[in-house]
Amino acid sequence: MKKLALHWQILLGMLFGVLFAVLLIQFDWGKEFIVDWIKPFGNIFINLLKLIAVPLILASLIKGVSDLKDISKLSQMGGRTIGLYILTTVFAVSIGLVIVNIVKPGSYISEDTRTELVGSYANDANSKIAAAENQKQAGPLQALEDIVPSNIVKAASDNGNMLQVIFFAIFFGIALILIPQEQAQPVKAFFDGFNEVILKMIDIIMLAAPYGVFALLASLIAESPSLDLFKALGMYGLSVIIGLVLMIGVYMLLVRLLAKKSPKFFFNGISPAQLLAFSTSSSAATLPVTMERVVDNLGVDDEVASFVLPIGATINMDGTSLYQAVAAVFIAQAFGMDLSLGAQLGIIATATLASIGSAAVPGAGMVMLVIVLAQAGIPEAGLALIFAIDRPLDMCRTTVNVTGDAAVSMVVAKSVDKLE
């Protein structure tokens, strides 16, 4: 498998996991063997993803904010860039929530399968109920109060407090660029290096992805051997793709109405970068090509492109945030959990902020999904439901991420009269 690309390894791991489980459950001892000897490796893989979540947020977000360098004197271009990125991300998450609530892909899982799933993770369900009871007794501004941690070490010890970690990272990054550069440089150099170490850790963890998927899928089939689960997965994937297509439509409206360019002109110019993003699932790897296409083919001034696109590769993950919203609600539906309007608004906030901290590398979106699930009180083990088809969806959402970066760069360039 070493000679195969990672996405093929993951797809093969999925296939072999399913076939392995289908074969073994034909024997009386098969299910017990899978649960006792295979499932733990899947749990270890999930734990590795959860392990890296807090360091990834701190490293990526502090680096991303500090790279702005002059946040105290943000120019008109900088303000519009960040504003557009945040606006499109919120819009993407909202589109995802609307679609998943209309399609309800989790409803395609039968009541028997849902009962088995809920029974398997009863402790998580009980903690969700307890948290809901506590929330009912809280004041109207409790959610806002909870964002600000009293102890960052304590906040970082629980993935459920990820909004507090995000708050600290943003606060730290802003403070870092407000102090004299010579004093900030050693700290920034540390976090730049720290970020590279975390990205390498993600690379190492993703090497285990085919085996983790094998274990997760095998245990999922053994514990819930139902075809309706795969039908639900198909509807989930369709929901994500519909949302991504609609989001590209939003970008085309921005290009047409604000940049005064035709969608055909835009696609002709950016299509090579889109294809590279699709094949690599990495906004960072695509960035050089994106910059070259945006400057040479879309008419964006180099000064604008060099400012807007690197920031976009760090904080503008519209496709990723849309997928996180759909995935979170789908997993909740699969477990029979009814998310309130407040919980879904929380998903919008968390997915938007988490997308800012998403590293522009393959697999980082799945790590960020852990944050969204934890914040919403949805069992993180539900990752097992969607990991099988995550790679092709990752390719699609990375394409949307890069498309959004290019569209925003055109709009910003037009607003400051630097678009040919």
Beta strands, then each sheet from edge to edge (+ up, - down):
end
